[in-house]
Amino acid sequence: MVNRKVALVIPTYNAGDVFYNLLLEISLQTVQASCKLLIDSSSTDTTVKIAKDFGWKIEIIGKSSFSHGGTRQYALELLPADIDVVIFMTQDVRLLNGKCFESLISAFDDCEVGAAYGRQIGHDGASIYAVTDRNFNYPPVSIIKSMESIGTYGIKTAFLSNSFAAYRMNDLRRVGGFPVVDICEDIYTSGKMLLSGRKIAYVAHAVVKHSHELDLLNLWKRYRAMGCFYRENQWLQDSFGTANKEGWKLLKYQMSMCISRRKFAKIFKFLFIDLVKYVAFRCVL
């Protein structure tokens, strides 16, 4: 493997005592970051203490100043100038094995790849709704996406998740880093990289556990925020297409999952959840 200088960044807020488990898993990775940076939004629990015990560099910001894009961009400005690759993770991820980082950054062996993201599977005990969402968005087969992939993947050509992603620093700087937005900063930056001629790698063998069980109110807020983001960044749909086709594909996948598992009663809840997502997303476009 090419010797690269790697940085690791995790934004945190009240990650809880279980945060210890993630930092332990990170300390056992075959690839170790030379810079481990925590951007903490003024946690009131043990998050900062745990990170200090593991020797992390810690930067504390005000809770109200956090944004998904702006905080990550701030982190980039704090990294040493000689970093080749930066890995971003969220505090609720769990690493499946000791080679997650090694597998993820191996994507940069292809000199045209500007960013890479790993596979996410549901946490232990995750509901069928969370598991189905993860299985649909993170299949077991790796792919390399470029502008030529739009005919196959449409808007998902630009899909990427900062819950577990890595960026080549030169390429990230070239597109201006992350925008100051509250959602979809990863897709924004991925889209900019693709338009600049770089490729995005999905690395299916770099696996983490990560899923959410959102209630209807938070689901509504999330998809309304996504609708606002796409309205304000029309260039993404102009360049890669709308989300309509992917929405129908997801619905078909959900139905097939329910039928194959004989969870027929779940079909109605899936339909209701999808309706909430659709209305929340569309009402602001």
C-alpha angles and dihedrals in degrees: 000000000000111000107246131176106236132197125195123207129188123177109210143188122173093333091173132221090301087070085082089069093056094048090048090053089049091051089056096053119121088230115056123197116234088213122038111186128186118194103197124191095216098287117201096203134063097290097108094042091053091050092048090052089056092049099250124159107243130204116184121206132177116274092235093053094061121113127161093239102030095049093050090048089051088053091054090056090056096052122101114265094240097062112126100186132020122201119204123199137168124235095246097059123109121203114232097209144349095273100059094109093041091052094046098051092043084082088076090068080088101075092209095060113101099175139013136193133193136229119274123206128182122276117254108285095018116158123253087253094058093041093050091050092052094044091051096049097037111042123183095252123083120231138185113218128203136156087280088064095067092093089058104034105021113189090358088069085084094042115126133146126220089203083089115359140128131209134199100238096219091054093043091053091045092062093044099259119253127346121235096256134132096229142017095025087141094055091046092054093042090053091050091051092050092049089051090058100261127127132236120220125208106201108200095184092058096083131182133170111243131145141138135219100208121188117226095262094053090042089055092048093048096051093041088055089049090051090052090049094053091045090054092044102045090157089078093061091039090054102036108018134249129301095243097098092047090050091058091046090053092050092052090048092050092051093049090050092052093048095046091050093041090238094141095155090059091065092078094052090048090053092049093048091049090050091053090049093048096048093044091050097043099042093075100041 
